[in-house]
């Protein structure tokens, strides 16, 4: 039985890559599972406009009716963002979509994989996955960790999501030989807060520095990506002490309600949003915008280096 192409790349993204125009990849779980409506669509489209205003082309990535798409249209973004049955697809779910023919938001792992398959070098997100609390018993680790070890792409985030085991996540990145660099900081950011309480071993000062690290890694034949830790703007972070208490309460609620696996992250983040009267959502959007701006600059630096 003949099959169609497994990945659809939009004409705009394909033309940009061919002409040497900077391209920035964006994930879709942020608007399918991460943010409430209607702000989910507003943030998704605003992110694309920020990239365009910087002279780059956005490539929002997701699964549309069973087909992985690099460069979702506005109509497709709306469809995914309002689909109550949309799946959450990591890499292992991508081939299954050929059977289900469903819409799905792509995780960081799946987005990085699809972006690199299309030839994109830079990916902006909010917070990435990592090692969950209790992983010594459950082995619950995000596929984002392995994907970054196997995918030669720059990922700009504001640290692992605050609900995760941050020191264990950093240890795993070290074991997997994934460079983690602080952007103008020696501290690893804590998603909603500037400082997670843990240090990074390296820092960079400019988009060109980030480009240098990626190109050097490729010249060495390394297969891993480069993780850039870009803190939320300090004046838009949550109060660190308040956040600690809310996270503890969120985990207790998840245990009480029997929430686990892929359902944990959206449950916990929604709990934090409600417990902080929406202030965590504002911080999330602020850090996402900040990461998109930096990603656009890094993409431009990489294009300049090649030309």
C-alpha positions, 0 to 999 in steps of 0.5 A: 500500500503506497504511503504519503510523505511522513512529514509535510513542510510548508512552502514558506518554511521550505522557501526560507530554508532554501534561501538562507532566511533564518527559521525558528521552530516552535512547539505546539503542546504549549497551545494544545495542552499548556495554556488555557483558551483563548490565550493559547491561540493568542500566545501561539500567533504572537510568538510567530509574529515576534519571529517575523518582526525579527526578520525570521520565519516561524515554523510551528510544528504539530501533527495535523490529522495524522501528518506531522507538519513543520510550519502549521498554518493559522487555520491549523493552529486554531484547529489544534488549539480548540480540539478537545481530543488532540493527543500529546505526541512525543517521538514514539507517538509520531508513527502511531498518528498514521493510524489514528489520523488525529491532531496532536501537539508535539512535545519538545522531543518530537518538535526537535526531531521534526525541526531537525528533519526539515533542516531547522537549527534553532528551536524556542520553547518555554520549559523543557521536560526532565527527571520527575520526582521519584524517578529512582522508583518510577524511572519517569524521565522525559523523552526530551532528555534523550532527544536533546542527546540525539538531535543537533539543534539549539534549544532555548528554554528557561530551564526545566519545568519547575515541577521537576527534579532539577538537580537530577535533570542537570545530572542526566544532561551531563551524563548524556553529554548535552552542553547546557549553557547559561545565557548571560548567567552562571545560574540555571533558571527555574522556569518561573524564576530566574534562579533554580538554586543550581549553577551551570558550568558554562555561559555565553554572552551573545547569539554569536556565541551560541552559534559558535557552540553549535557549529563547533559541536557539529565540526567535532562530529557530536550528535547532541544539541545545545541547551541554552538556559535563558532566564525569565526577565527578573521583573516578571518572575514569580516570588521564589518562596511562594513558588516552592510552597505551591509546587509542594501543594501541587504534587500532593494534589496530584498524588491524591488524584492519582495523576501520573505519566504524561498527564502530570505536567498539564495537571501540575501546571494548571494547579500552579496557575490557579494557586497563583491567581494566573501569575504563573501564566503571565510569567510563562508567557513572558519567558516564552516571548523572551526565548523567542526573541533570543532564538530569532537572534541565534537563527540570524547569527547562524545564517550570517556565519554560513554566508 
